[in-house]
Amino acid sequence: MKKTLITVGLLLAILVGCATETNQVEGSFHSPKRGSTFVKKEKLVIRREETNIYSQGIDPETGLYIVDNPDSIMVYVNKMRELPEGYAPPDLTEADVLYYAPVGDNRRLMREEAATALEKMFQTADQEGYTLVAVSGYRTYDRQRVIYESNVANNGQAHADRYSAKPGTSEHQTGLAMDVSVQGNDAVLLEQGFGGTDAGMWVKENAHRFGFIVRYPEGKTAITGYSYEPWHLRYVGNEIAEDIYNRGITLEEYFGFHYPGSEEEEN
């Protein structure tokens, strides 16, 4: 009888000990399944590995890839890829659209092919009841430097890097980007709220028909490096724009950007 009581006591002690251990690791381990063992959850580490496609090498001063096809419609610039020093697009022109900037302002300029496509998109939008306005197109290297440095001074480095491109890495310098908005609603001018307007939703669902993509879409900050910008359109041509839209991807992903993570890891 005494041996039986001792045995039962030992079993109870073991069970209590197991319960205590389980409570201590709760939230740090996966729930066990039959025949499995505890596996510790590791925090996902996002690695930004940029492809060297269309690159002529690395800038020793900035550590960024220097693109070798700046005049191509498919030129690919971002936080890790810069335009050659002194680059300016060869065929800048004005589209026949409604502008926010005054006559003679560089912000009205785009590459010729992109400007023609912008005209078609604005005309179609108008026919369907949305009056779009072109806000900001081409920017020189020096103009982008002023914008970036001002953002750093006013809002800090982290904020600037999320919302502004460093000089040489801006799509606006390629002449293939245009920030757009809707006429008569300055409250959403270059604001994320534009994406929630009827005009903004039309742009999101129709820009690809004219060769444009929303370059920095919602939920892709960890990939593009920039916050959601529903107003920033980039011309890539109809075929590629259609592909990117249908697949729901970014230009980074289209070119093979490696992102072994998930949307849950976004800041």
CORDA-V157793 format. One record per backbone hydrogen bond with DSSP energy under -1.0 kcal/mol. NH is the residue of the N-H (numbers start at 1). CO is the residue of the C=O. If there is no record, write none. Layout:
NH,CO ; NH,CO
This chain:
5,1 ; 6,2 ; 7,3 ; 8,4 ; 9,5 ; 10,6 ; 11,7 ; 12,8 ; 13,9 ; 14,10 ; 15,11 ; 16,12 ; 17,13 ; 18,14 ; 19,15 ; 20,16 ; 21,17 ; 22,18 ; 23,19 ; 24,20 ; 25,21 ; 28,25 ; 30,39 ; 36,33 ; 41,28 ; 49,258 ; 55,52 ; 56,66 ; 59,64 ; 63,59 ; 65,80 ; 66,57 ; 67,82 ; 68,54 ; 72,69 ; 75,72 ; 78,81 ; 81,78 ; 82,65 ; 83,168 ; 87,84 ; 93,110 ; 97,95 ; 100,134 ; 105,102 ; 108,105 ; 109,106 ; 110,93 ; 111,175 ; 112,91 ; 115,111 ; 116,112 ; 117,113 ; 118,114 ; 119,115 ; 120,116 ; 121,117 ; 122,118 ; 123,119 ; 124,120 ; 125,121 ; 126,122 ; 127,123 ; 128,124 ; 129,126 ; 130,125 ; 133,181 ; 134,98 ; 135,179 ; 136,179 ; 137,107 ; 138,109 ; 139,172 ; 144,140 ; 145,141 ; 146,142 ; 147,143 ; 148,144 ; 149,145 ; 150,146 ; 151,147 ; 152,148 ; 153,149 ; 154,150 ; 155,151 ; 156,152 ; 160,156 ; 161,157 ; 162,158 ; 163,159 ; 164,160 ; 169,166 ; 174,171 ; 178,233 ; 179,136 ; 180,231 ; 181,133 ; 183,131 ; 185,182 ; 188,185 ; 189,186 ; 191,188 ; 194,191 ; 195,192 ; 196,193 ; 197,194 ; 201,197 ; 202,198 ; 203,199 ; 204,200 ; 205,201 ; 206,202 ; 207,203 ; 209,206 ; 210,207 ; 211,208 ; 212,207 ; 213,234 ; 215,213 ; 215,232 ; 220,217 ; 223,220 ; 224,220 ; 225,221 ; 227,162 ; 229,216 ; 232,229 ; 233,178 ; 234,213 ; 235,176 ; 236,211 ; 237,211 ; 241,237 ; 242,238 ; 243,239 ; 244,240 ; 245,241 ; 246,242 ; 247,243 ; 249,244 ; 254,250 ; 255,251 ; 256,253 ; 257,252 ; 258,49 ; 261,259 ; 265,262 ; 266,263
